[in-house]
Amino acid sequence: MKIHSAVTDPNGVTHPWVFDFELAFFDQEKFQWVQKTMYDWWWLSIVYTLFYIVAIFIGQQWMIKRKEKFELRTLLITWNAMLTIFSVWGACRCVPEFIYALRYHGFLYSICDASYKNGITGLWAWLFMASKLPETIDTLFIVLRGQKLIFLHWYHHASVLVYCFFSYAMFVSTGRWFVSMNYVVHSIMYGYFALRAARVRVPRFLQQFITILQLIQMVFGCFVNLAALNSKQRGYECATSDINIKLSLLLYASYLILFGHFFYNSYLRKDSSKKSNSKTE
């Protein structure tokens, strides 16, 4: 496969060491076909999500009857390592464009302009959306290995999948923020999962740090949506709809509450109970 030393996107961002397949969206005919296909068929993500949710509960009941858990450690390590590489690669393609937009055009441009949809960054934005389908395999590992499946996990996977497909069909401008943030967080998160699956001792603070990053991501998600809504109300041209902004804001707010609750129960509550127990002993 041919590697290009440097390629510049239509909006001016230069990417180093580009593979041939990453040039796909420079072909406008191919890009327009992808856009139209997503616009016409994004609703299939809802069908898949309903199947995903039903399959979760059927799988859990099956595992209760089976009683014997699957190990799947080698597969789990490989899967998380692959997602880590994918996320790091995606971050390396999308974050530079995100920084470029902020540095040379400003904050309003970064949330209201959708020029990132073309070129290499545009391809990785599409791959980000498409990756939400295979990422549901995370849940399969949890169910088959007999681990506890919390509401936050499957709700997050299901709602993000539908929202990403819906948003890509409309190609919303705020996606520049959402895609970049998610790639960065997933680079660290899946790397951590891969190490844990390989039974590598990882400092406990790293797990807390990842949850904190997720909380920060949700705060910024809410802020970006509110900023986009405010800019539209002030008459600024913004390439996203009010419906998308409100839907995204609702989702980010729900994630913020759920991740905050998870952080409290997993770390703060446990730490406080440990301290109280040590005092009574």
Contacts in CASP RR format, 6 or more apart in sequence:
PFRMAT RR
TARGET T0000
AUTHOR 0000-0000-0000
METHOD contacts of the structure
MODEL  1
MKIHSAVTDPNGVTHPWVFDFELAFFDQEKFQWVQKTMYDWWWLSIVYTL
FYIVAIFIGQQWMIKRKEKFELRTLLITWNAMLTIFSVWGACRCVPEFIY
ALRYHGFLYSICDASYKNGITGLWAWLFMASKLPETIDTLFIVLRGQKLI
FLHWYHHASVLVYCFFSYAMFVSTGRWFVSMNYVVHSIMYGYFALRAARV
RVPRFLQQFITILQLIQMVFGCFVNLAALNSKQRGYECATSDINIKLSLL
LYASYLILFGHFFYNSYLRKDSSKKSNSKTE
1 19 0 8 1.000
1 20 0 8 1.000
1 21 0 8 1.000
2 19 0 8 1.000
2 20 0 8 1.000
3 17 0 8 1.000
3 18 0 8 1.000
3 19 0 8 1.000
3 20 0 8 1.000
4 17 0 8 1.000
4 18 0 8 1.000
4 19 0 8 1.000
4 20 0 8 1.000
4 23 0 8 1.000
5 16 0 8 1.000
5 17 0 8 1.000
6 14 0 8 1.000
6 15 0 8 1.000
6 16 0 8 1.000
6 17 0 8 1.000
6 18 0 8 1.000
7 14 0 8 1.000
7 15 0 8 1.000
7 18 0 8 1.000
7 22 0 8 1.000
7 23 0 8 1.000
7 120 0 8 1.000
8 14 0 8 1.000
8 15 0 8 1.000
9 15 0 8 1.000
9 97 0 8 1.000
9 116 0 8 1.000
9 118 0 8 1.000
9 119 0 8 1.000
9 120 0 8 1.000
9 121 0 8 1.000
9 122 0 8 1.000
10 26 0 8 1.000
10 115 0 8 1.000
10 118 0 8 1.000
10 119 0 8 1.000
11 97 0 8 1.000
11 100 0 8 1.000
11 101 0 8 1.000
11 115 0 8 1.000
11 116 0 8 1.000
11 118 0 8 1.000
11 121 0 8 1.000
12 100 0 8 1.000
13 96 0 8 1.000
13 97 0 8 1.000
13 100 0 8 1.000
13 121 0 8 1.000
15 22 0 8 1.000
15 93 0 8 1.000
15 96 0 8 1.000
15 120 0 8 1.000
15 121 0 8 1.000
18 120 0 8 1.000
22 93 0 8 1.000
22 120 0 8 1.000
22 123 0 8 1.000
22 124 0 8 1.000
23 119 0 8 1.000
23 120 0 8 1.000
24 30 0 8 1.000
24 31 0 8 1.000
24 123 0 8 1.000
25 31 0 8 1.000
25 34 0 8 1.000
25 117 0 8 1.000
25 118 0 8 1.000
25 119 0 8 1.000
25 120 0 8 1.000
25 122 0 8 1.000
25 123 0 8 1.000
25 126 0 8 1.000
26 118 0 8 1.000
26 119 0 8 1.000
31 118 0 8 1.000
31 119 0 8 1.000
34 126 0 8 1.000
35 171 0 8 1.000
38 129 0 8 1.000
38 165 0 8 1.000
38 168 0 8 1.000
38 169 0 8 1.000
39 169 0 8 1.000
39 170 0 8 1.000
42 165 0 8 1.000
42 166 0 8 1.000
42 168 0 8 1.000
42 169 0 8 1.000
44 165 0 8 1.000
45 161 0 8 1.000
45 162 0 8 1.000
45 164 0 8 1.000
45 165 0 8 1.000
45 166 0 8 1.000
46 162 0 8 1.000
48 133 0 8 1.000
48 161 0 8 1.000
49 158 0 8 1.000
49 161 0 8 1.000
49 162 0 8 1.000
52 136 0 8 1.000
52 139 0 8 1.000
52 154 0 8 1.000
52 157 0 8 1.000
52 158 0 8 1.000
52 161 0 8 1.000
53 154 0 8 1.000
53 158 0 8 1.000
56 139 0 8 1.000
56 143 0 8 1.000
56 149 0 8 1.000
56 154 0 8 1.000
59 143 0 8 1.000
60 143 0 8 1.000
60 149 0 8 1.000
63 69 0 8 1.000
63 143 0 8 1.000
63 144 0 8 1.000
63 146 0 8 1.000
69 144 0 8 1.000
69 145 0 8 1.000
69 146 0 8 1.000
70 144 0 8 1.000
70 145 0 8 1.000
70 146 0 8 1.000
71 145 0 8 1.000
72 141 0 8 1.000
72 144 0 8 1.000
72 145 0 8 1.000
73 197 0 8 1.000
75 141 0 8 1.000
76 141 0 8 1.000
76 145 0 8 1.000
76 193 0 8 1.000
76 197 0 8 1.000
77 194 0 8 1.000
77 197 0 8 1.000
77 198 0 8 1.000
79 137 0 8 1.000
79 141 0 8 1.000
80 190 0 8 1.000
80 191 0 8 1.000
80 193 0 8 1.000
80 194 0 8 1.000
80 197 0 8 1.000
81 190 0 8 1.000
81 191 0 8 1.000
81 194 0 8 1.000
83 135 0 8 1.000
83 186 0 8 1.000
83 190 0 8 1.000
84 186 0 8 1.000
84 187 0 8 1.000
84 190 0 8 1.000
84 191 0 8 1.000
84 194 0 8 1.000
86 127 0 8 1.000
86 131 0 8 1.000
87 183 0 8 1.000
87 184 0 8 1.000
87 186 0 8 1.000
87 187 0 8 1.000
87 190 0 8 1.000
88 183 0 8 1.000
88 187 0 8 1.000
89 124 0 8 1.000
90 124 0 8 1.000
90 127 0 8 1.000
90 128 0 8 1.000
90 183 0 8 1.000
91 180 0 8 1.000
91 183 0 8 1.000
91 184 0 8 1.000
91 187 0 8 1.000
93 120 0 8 1.000
93 121 0 8 1.000
93 123 0 8 1.000
93 124 0 8 1.000
94 116 0 8 1.000
94 121 0 8 1.000
94 124 0 8 1.000
94 125 0 8 1.000
94 128 0 8 1.000
94 176 0 8 1.000
94 179 0 8 1.000
94 180 0 8 1.000
94 183 0 8 1.000
95 180 0 8 1.000
95 183 0 8 1.000
95 184 0 8 1.000
97 116 0 8 1.000
97 121 0 8 1.000
97 176 0 8 1.000
97 180 0 8 1.000
98 110 0 8 1.000
98 116 0 8 1.000
98 176 0 8 1.000
98 177 0 8 1.000
98 180 0 8 1.000
101 109 0 8 1.000
101 110 0 8 1.000
101 113 0 8 1.000
101 116 0 8 1.000
101 176 0 8 1.000
102 110 0 8 1.000
105 113 0 8 1.000
107 227 0 8 1.000
108 227 0 8 1.000
108 231 0 8 1.000
108 236 0 8 1.000
110 176 0 8 1.000
110 177 0 8 1.000
111 173 0 8 1.000
111 174 0 8 1.000
111 176 0 8 1.000
111 177 0 8 1.000
111 224 0 8 1.000
111 227 0 8 1.000
111 228 0 8 1.000
111 231 0 8 1.000
111 238 0 8 1.000
112 173 0 8 1.000
112 228 0 8 1.000
112 231 0 8 1.000
112 236 0 8 1.000
112 237 0 8 1.000
112 238 0 8 1.000
112 239 0 8 1.000
112 240 0 8 1.000
113 173 0 8 1.000
113 176 0 8 1.000
113 239 0 8 1.000
114 171 0 8 1.000
114 172 0 8 1.000
114 173 0 8 1.000
114 176 0 8 1.000
114 239 0 8 1.000
114 240 0 8 1.000
116 122 0 8 1.000
116 125 0 8 1.000
116 175 0 8 1.000
116 176 0 8 1.000
117 125 0 8 1.000
117 171 0 8 1.000
124 179 0 8 1.000
124 183 0 8 1.000
125 168 0 8 1.000
125 175 0 8 1.000
125 179 0 8 1.000
126 168 0 8 1.000
128 164 0 8 1.000
128 179 0 8 1.000
128 182 0 8 1.000
128 183 0 8 1.000
129 164 0 8 1.000
129 165 0 8 1.000
129 167 0 8 1.000
129 168 0 8 1.000
132 157 0 8 1.000
132 160 0 8 1.000
132 161 0 8 1.000
132 164 0 8 1.000
132 165 0 8 1.000
133 161 0 8 1.000
135 157 0 8 1.000
135 161 0 8 1.000
136 157 0 8 1.000
136 161 0 8 1.000
138 153 0 8 1.000
138 157 0 8 1.000
139 149 0 8 1.000
139 153 0 8 1.000
139 154 0 8 1.000
139 157 0 8 1.000
142 148 0 8 1.000
142 149 0 8 1.000
142 153 0 8 1.000
143 149 0 8 1.000
150 262 0 8 1.000
151 258 0 8 1.000
152 258 0 8 1.000
152 259 0 8 1.000
152 261 0 8 1.000
152 262 0 8 1.000
155 254 0 8 1.000
155 258 0 8 1.000
156 255 0 8 1.000
156 258 0 8 1.000
159 251 0 8 1.000
159 254 0 8 1.000
160 251 0 8 1.000
163 247 0 8 1.000
163 248 0 8 1.000
163 251 0 8 1.000
166 244 0 8 1.000
166 247 0 8 1.000
167 175 0 8 1.000
167 244 0 8 1.000
167 248 0 8 1.000
170 240 0 8 1.000
170 241 0 8 1.000
170 244 0 8 1.000
171 239 0 8 1.000
172 239 0 8 1.000
172 240 0 8 1.000
172 241 0 8 1.000
172 244 0 8 1.000
172 248 0 8 1.000
173 228 0 8 1.000
173 238 0 8 1.000
173 239 0 8 1.000
173 240 0 8 1.000
174 224 0 8 1.000
174 225 0 8 1.000
174 228 0 8 1.000
174 240 0 8 1.000
174 244 0 8 1.000
174 245 0 8 1.000
174 248 0 8 1.000
177 220 0 8 1.000
177 221 0 8 1.000
177 224 0 8 1.000
178 221 0 8 1.000
178 224 0 8 1.000
178 248 0 8 1.000
181 217 0 8 1.000
181 220 0 8 1.000
181 221 0 8 1.000
182 217 0 8 1.000
184 213 0 8 1.000
185 210 0 8 1.000
185 213 0 8 1.000
185 214 0 8 1.000
185 217 0 8 1.000
188 209 0 8 1.000
188 210 0 8 1.000
188 213 0 8 1.000
189 210 0 8 1.000
189 214 0 8 1.000
192 202 0 8 1.000
192 206 0 8 1.000
192 207 0 8 1.000
192 210 0 8 1.000
195 202 0 8 1.000
196 202 0 8 1.000
208 263 0 8 1.000
208 267 0 8 1.000
211 259 0 8 1.000
211 260 0 8 1.000
211 262 0 8 1.000
211 263 0 8 1.000
211 266 0 8 1.000
211 267 0 8 1.000
212 263 0 8 1.000
214 255 0 8 1.000
214 259 0 8 1.000
215 256 0 8 1.000
215 259 0 8 1.000
215 260 0 8 1.000
215 263 0 8 1.000
218 252 0 8 1.000
218 253 0 8 1.000
218 255 0 8 1.000
218 256 0 8 1.000
218 259 0 8 1.000
219 256 0 8 1.000
221 248 0 8 1.000
221 252 0 8 1.000
222 249 0 8 1.000
222 252 0 8 1.000
222 253 0 8 1.000
222 256 0 8 1.000
225 245 0 8 1.000
225 246 0 8 1.000
225 248 0 8 1.000
225 249 0 8 1.000
225 252 0 8 1.000
226 249 0 8 1.000
228 238 0 8 1.000
228 240 0 8 1.000
228 245 0 8 1.000
229 242 0 8 1.000
229 245 0 8 1.000
229 246 0 8 1.000
229 249 0 8 1.000
231 238 0 8 1.000
232 238 0 8 1.000
232 240 0 8 1.000
232 242 0 8 1.000
232 245 0 8 1.000
END
